[in-house]
């Protein structure tokens, strides 16, 4: 992702105000316009004069395109799987109730610490009508406050197809011995019996129990 301030001298945003609409049909210098600008470039569009790959119509919901509407808009345009709680590089961090209910969006530029720390680029947050980049780390104690600036951890992350690496499927839980058990021998190191609850595909099938049973103890 491009981490350079898009409102530099070479950008149209530099000479417009937040009440003017950009070619992407978001207000200049708003968080939504910046996020859309990044997404559009990532998809191969040209934000200055087009052609555009991502605009207001790509994310609006019910005729609205405020940041608060981006979660529902992503679900409607790209499916429910496009929104989750997993940050990836290129995804859009989403806050649904901040800014007096208008919401906020930012672009995730890096992810570390198993997804608990992210770097975001954004507009109209720490600097009114301006660009900033900040690091957020999820705090399990405060639950939400994620930076010294008071910025909270995002409510969700939206993944626009073509902008983020595919989210890897969750690893299945390690296969454990079937529960409940019936008809196990109680001797030390006994073997699993071939019962209706024991599956040949289990790595424990036909193997010693992964714990030491007491004599005359049966598990059901």
LINCORGI-V504802 format. One line per field, one symbol per residue. ss: DSSP state (@ for helix, = for strand, . for the rest). phi: phi as a letter, one per 40 degrees, with the letter a starting at -180 (. if undefined). burial: I if it has 9 or more other C-alpha atoms within 8 Angstrom, else O. Layout:
BEGIN
ss->???
phi->???
burial->???
END
This chain:
BEGIN
ss->...........@@@@.....=.....=...@@@@@@@@@@@@.............@@@..=..=..@@@@@@@@@@@@.@@@==.......====........=========@@@.=======.......=======.......=......=...===................................=................=............
phi->.cccdcccdcbcdcbbbcccccdcgbcdgcccccccdccdcccgcbccbgcbbabdccbcbggbbcddcccccccccbgcccbabbcbcgcbcbbcbcffgcgababcbabaffgcbbbbbabgbcbcgbcababbbcbcccgbcbaccgcccdcabbbcdgbbcdcccccccdcbccbccbfccccdgcbcccbcccbdcccccgbddcacccdgbbbb
burial->OOOOOOIOOOIIIIOIIIOOIIOIIIIIIIIIIIIIIIIIIIIOIIIOOOOIIIIIOOIIIOOOIIIIIIIOIIIIOIOOOIIOOOIIIIIIIIIIIIOOOIIIIIIIIIIOOOIIIIIIIIIIIOIOIIIIOOIIIIIOOOOIIIIOOOIIIOIIIIIIOOIIOOOOOOOOOOOOIOOOIIOIOIIOOIIIOOOOIIIOOIIIIIOIIOOOIOOOOIOO
END
